[in-house]
Amino acid sequence: MTGFARPEYRIAIVGGGVIGLWTAVHLARAGAGPIVVVDRGFPSGGASGRNGGGIRQQWETALTVRLARESVAAYRGFGREFGYNIWFRQGGYLFLAESDAEIASLDRVGQAVRAEGLPVRRLAPEQISDLVPALNVTGVRGAAFLHSDGTAYPFPVVWGLYEAARQAGVELAYGTNVTEIGRAAGRVAGLATSRGPLAASIVVNAAGGWSGDVARMAGVPVPNVASRHEILATEPLKPFLDPMVIRLRDGLYFSQTMRGEIVGGLGVHHPPGTRSGMPSSMEFLTRMARAITGLLPSTASLGILRAWSGFYDETPDGLPMLGEDPRLPGFFHANGLGGHGFMLAPAVSRRVARLVLGQPIESAAEFSVARFLGATLPAPAERLTFG
Ligand SMILES: Cc1cc2nc3c(=O)[nH]c(=O)nc-3n(C[C@H](O)[C@H](O)[C@H](O)COP(=O)(O)OP(=O)(O)OC[C@H]3O[C@@H](n4cnc5c(N)ncnc54)[C@H](O)[C@@H]3O)c2cc1C
């Protein structure tokens, strides 16, 4: 007798964040059960409940632009499909450039985005001020703006998916640590967990920042690196800021939620890996306060309500890692989503579900773990990986 409803499942998903849950929903609706999602924490305890809620389609590669465009369409329909209001608001994303190199980067991104049919605009400093009068544009040389990018609240996304998975018959085993990935006859065979063992002929690794650890447990190491990122929310202000703003120089990003809080972060270097846990640091608070009050002076007298951190799960080329591992049949990757797994979750989870069901997806090779199994790692392809 174990702590699970049954001793054997067809599919076990490790990780009950937005990727694991959404994949479970697709698979359950396709009749692929029985399915169990195993997570050692609680719903929203991982990055899926710790992110900035940003959803953008401005990317450097056509691959990511396509995933993002499809995901925006899915987020627009989330309320209808799942019955939860995720407060999806398409106020746009505004990227600020201060140097020639950054302007060139925006032009490269603009080309990729326009080639996929999305009308991203290049703005001069005075047009930026028209769009967001509150910004101090001193030193800003230009910007890129796409009006259909936006933000949503992460928590109702997780709640909606949790409820949809439950209703579709998925067993949800939170508070359950996965300690081993079982093998038999050269393929994956199940899990050992803190609640006892379970058999499964398919295991999906949707463990976010911990997916490298889970892959190692399965005996199939991957080059994913967990990196800790910090974020904060201020006291509320009357609504005045429509777009998410990102400054290329330091990765400063912020948006205003519908409650009026400013939510944002910027890159502070922490040693790679998950050992640090997920605290907030004084270095981040100091640097963030300096950066945001310079660009958005109206925040100067605001108090910080909350600050927290979480893990990005980064691949060497900045693209997700999706699909079956040739070294261990039955073991599927659904990870490597960096700082953008929330916004890409709809498209990524649909592709993972198709791969698990043995159905083809576009660009399978570009997303496959096989790209990391050669003598040299691929060069960075998607470099616009913050905010
Ligand atoms: C500060 C910050 C800001 C971000 N901002 C954005 C943004 O604006 N837009 C965006 O798109 N993305 C953003 N991201 C990234 C985004 O949050 C993630 O890419 C996304 O949530 C990944 O979802 P996931 O389901 O793969 O991982 P998670 O939500 O992290 O879920 C993984 C789960 O695996 C579980 N797990 C791990 N190991 C085990 C084990 N051994 N046994 C059992 N369970 C295990 C964990 O408990 C966890 O719940 C941000 C991330 C951070 C940290």
The ligand as a Gaussian input file, in Angstrom:
#p B3LYP/6-31G(d) Opt

LIG

0 1
 C       11.573000      36.270000     -10.336000
 C       11.044000      35.582000     -11.563000
 C       10.366000      36.331000     -12.521000
 C        9.866000      35.712000     -13.671000
 N        9.146000      36.464000     -14.560000
 C        8.561000      35.845000     -15.617000
 C        7.713000      36.573000     -16.484000
 O        7.453000      37.766000     -16.291000
 N        7.162000      35.901000     -17.527000
 C        7.412000      34.575000     -17.749000
 O        6.919000      34.028000     -18.729000
 N        8.191000      33.861000     -16.924000
 C        8.765000      34.448000     -15.866000
 N        9.548000      33.729000     -15.026000
 C        9.827000      32.313000     -15.341000
 C        8.634000      31.425000     -15.050000
 O        8.125000      31.690000     -13.779000
 C        9.060000      29.953000     -15.161000
 O        9.728000      29.736000     -16.394000
 C        7.864000      29.023000     -15.092000
 O        7.071000      29.297000     -13.968000
 C        8.349000      27.591000     -15.064000
 O        7.256000      26.760000     -14.738000
 P        7.514000      25.279000     -14.341000
 O        6.173000      24.644000     -14.137000
 O        8.433000      24.658000     -15.321000
 O        8.365000      25.346000     -12.985000
 P        7.927000      25.609000     -11.418000
 O        6.726000      26.448000     -11.351000
 O        9.160000      26.010000     -10.752000
 O        7.504000      24.143000     -11.011000
 C        8.449000      23.120000     -10.809000
 C        7.951000      22.302000      -9.635000
 O        8.785000      21.139000      -9.524000
 C        8.760000      20.754000      -8.175000
 N        9.888000      19.866000      -7.924000
 C       11.203000      20.111000      -8.137000
 N       11.949000      19.049000      -7.773000
 C       11.085000      18.109000      -7.325000
 C       11.244000      16.799000      -6.795000
 N       12.439000      16.221000      -6.657000
 N       10.135000      16.124000      -6.418000
 C        8.903000      16.678000      -6.553000
 N        8.703000      17.922000      -7.040000
 C        9.781000      18.614000      -7.419000
 C        8.855000      22.074000      -7.426000
 O        8.332000      21.933000      -6.110000
 C        8.034000      23.022000      -8.295000
 O        6.727000      23.245000      -7.814000
 C       10.059000      34.315000     -13.869000
 C       10.718000      33.562000     -12.906000
 C       11.206000      34.180000     -11.751000
 C       11.903000      33.354000     -10.714000

